[in-house]
Amino acid sequence: MSVYAIVVFLHIVGALGLFAALGLEWASLYNLRRVATAGQVREWAKLLSALRLVGGPSALTILVTGIYLMATRWGGQGWIGVGLGGLVLIAALGGALTGRRSAAIVHAAATEDGAISATLGHRLHDPVLLLSAWLRTALGLGIVFVMSIKPSAAWALTAMGVALVVGLAAGLPSWSRGRRALPVP
């Protein structure tokens, strides 16, 4: 067994971990939109808070093994840069759009008992949370496509552009239901 084979395995495990984190986020968001009490919010919000324990190490594993694979096997291919850019975009969207809003939900739920308040209810139905999840899921699939096909830089950018448009198209309808995002403290 070669070092290369082990690094490829770890790279794939990192990708699986990233998608596991996204799956847990989807489950949490689905259930948070259906809760009736602050106690239920706290239970599902714990899952949102714990996603950093899965998503962060997974992204780091992808990054470290990807750099090794680039340095030892692939060199400076355009599709690698596009994939790396997509991974950075996923992390940035997660931190900027989901992280702060999730923390606001956790904080608001910690101060409530019984039925959820209107303010917390609005936070739970924040359309930005769904948009972020759709965007990051679509970008993740775009990265897997680019890493599998290994197209030219132009085609890799096109694939990631399509993934971004698909994520936006899937996530934007949450605004059509009349819900507006609350400012995040």
GIKAPE-V349930 format. One record per residue. N is the residue number from 0. RES is the residue in one letter. PSI is psi in whole degrees, 0 to 359 (999 if undefined). OMEGA is omega as a letter, one per 20 degrees, with the letter a starting at -180 (none if undefined). D_LAST is the distance of its C-alpha to the last C-alpha in Angstrom with 2 decimals. Layout:
n: {N:N}
res: {RES:RES}
psi: {PSI:PSI}
omega: {OMEGA:OMEGA}
d_last: {D_LAST:D_LAST}
This chain:
n: {0:1:2:3:4:5:6:7:8:9:10:11:12:13:14:15:16:17:18:19:20:21:22:23:24:25:26:27:28:29:30:31:32:33:34:35:36:37:38:39:40:41:42:43:44:45:46:47:48:49:50:51:52:53:54:55:56:57:58:59:60:61:62:63:64:65:66:67:68:69:70:71:72:73:74:75:76:77:78:79:80:81:82:83:84:85:86:87:88:89:90:91:92:93:94:95:96:97:98:99:100:101:102:103:104:105:106:107:108:109:110:111:112:113:114:115:116:117:118:119:120:121:122:123:124:125:126:127:128:129:130:131:132:133:134:135:136:137:138:139:140:141:142:143:144:145:146:147:148:149:150:151:152:153:154:155:156:157:158:159:160:161:162:163:164:165:166:167:168:169:170:171:172:173:174:175:176:177:178:179:180:181:182:183:184}
res: {M:S:V:Y:A:I:V:V:F:L:H:I:V:G:A:L:G:L:F:A:A:L:G:L:E:W:A:S:L:Y:N:L:R:R:V:A:T:A:G:Q:V:R:E:W:A:K:L:L:S:A:L:R:L:V:G:G:P:S:A:L:T:I:L:V:T:G:I:Y:L:M:A:T:R:W:G:G:Q:G:W:I:G:V:G:L:G:G:L:V:L:I:A:A:L:G:G:A:L:T:G:R:R:S:A:A:I:V:H:A:A:A:T:E:D:G:A:I:S:A:T:L:G:H:R:L:H:D:P:V:L:L:L:S:A:W:L:R:T:A:L:G:L:G:I:V:F:V:M:S:I:K:P:S:A:A:W:A:L:T:A:M:G:V:A:L:V:V:G:L:A:A:G:L:P:S:W:S:R:G:R:R:A:L:P:V:P}
psi: {132:162:320:314:320:319:320:316:312:325:316:320:320:317:318:320:320:317:331:317:318:320:318:323:316:316:318:312:318:313:327:332:357:4:160:340:158:327:319:322:314:320:312:330:333:322:317:319:327:350:330:331:338:309:316:305:326:314:320:319:316:315:310:313:325:320:318:314:321:316:327:338:314:334:199:62:148:321:333:315:321:317:318:317:320:320:319:320:320:313:318:316:319:316:314:319:317:316:310:321:321:318:322:323:314:315:314:319:329:336:1:155:155:215:149:145:167:321:313:321:319:320:321:333:21:119:340:326:315:318:315:316:317:314:312:325:314:318:320:316:324:320:317:319:311:318:329:316:327:56:179:167:319:315:326:317:320:315:318:326:317:317:318:317:319:316:317:315:324:326:333:332:342:334:331:345:4:9:139:145:142:150:141:128:999}
omega: {a:r:r:a:r:a:r:r:a:r:r:r:r:r:r:r:r:r:r:r:r:r:r:r:r:r:a:a:r:a:r:a:a:a:a:a:r:r:r:r:a:a:a:r:r:r:r:a:a:a:r:a:r:a:a:r:r:r:r:r:r:a:a:a:r:r:r:a:r:a:a:a:a:a:a:r:a:a:r:r:r:r:r:r:r:r:r:r:r:a:a:r:r:a:a:a:a:a:a:r:r:r:r:r:r:a:a:a:a:a:a:r:r:a:a:r:r:a:r:r:r:r:a:a:r:a:r:r:r:r:r:r:r:a:a:r:r:r:r:r:r:r:r:r:a:a:a:a:a:a:r:a:a:r:r:r:r:r:r:r:r:r:r:r:r:r:r:a:r:a:a:r:r:r:a:r:r:r:r:r:r:r:r:a:none}
d_last: {51.13:49.67:46.53:45.60:45.80:43.61:40.96:41.04:40.65:37.60:36.13:36.61:35.21:32.03:31.80:32.49:29.73:27.22:28.37:28.36:24.66:24.10:26.37:24.53:21.24:23.14:24.59:21.31:19.76:23.07:23.17:19.59:20.42:23.46:22.53:23.30:22.11:19.19:21.68:22.22:18.55:18.49:21.65:20.56:17.11:19.22:20.80:17.65:16.86:20.52:20.69:20.05:23.31:25.19:23.59:23.28:26.89:28.15:26.79:28.21:31.50:31.68:31.08:33.61:36.26:35.78:36.41:39.47:40.79:40.35:42.11:44.95:45.63:43.91:43.42:41.24:41.29:39.08:37.78:36.49:34.35:33.01:32.24:30.49:28.44:27.50:26.48:24.25:22.71:22.11:20.35:18.21:17.27:16.58:14.25:12.45:12.46:13.00:11.85:8.07:8.56:11.19:9.44:7.05:10.56:12.26:10.28:10.73:14.28:15.14:14.95:17.05:20.75:23.05:22.16:18.65:16.93:16.48:12.68:12.97:15.82:13.99:11.49:14.74:16.37:13.83:16.50:14.65:15.19:18.86:19.20:17.98:20.39:23.18:22.82:22.87:25.73:27.71:27.26:28.38:31.43:32.08:32.16:34.55:36.69:36.84:37.65:40.33:42.01:41.62:42.09:42.44:39.38:39.61:39.81:37.00:34.72:35.99:35.26:31.67:31.32:32.71:30.31:27.35:28.86:29.54:25.97:24.72:27.50:26.68:22.92:22.93:24.79:21.76:20.86:24.39:23.83:21.87:18.41:15.51:12.13:9.21:6.37:3.80:0.00}
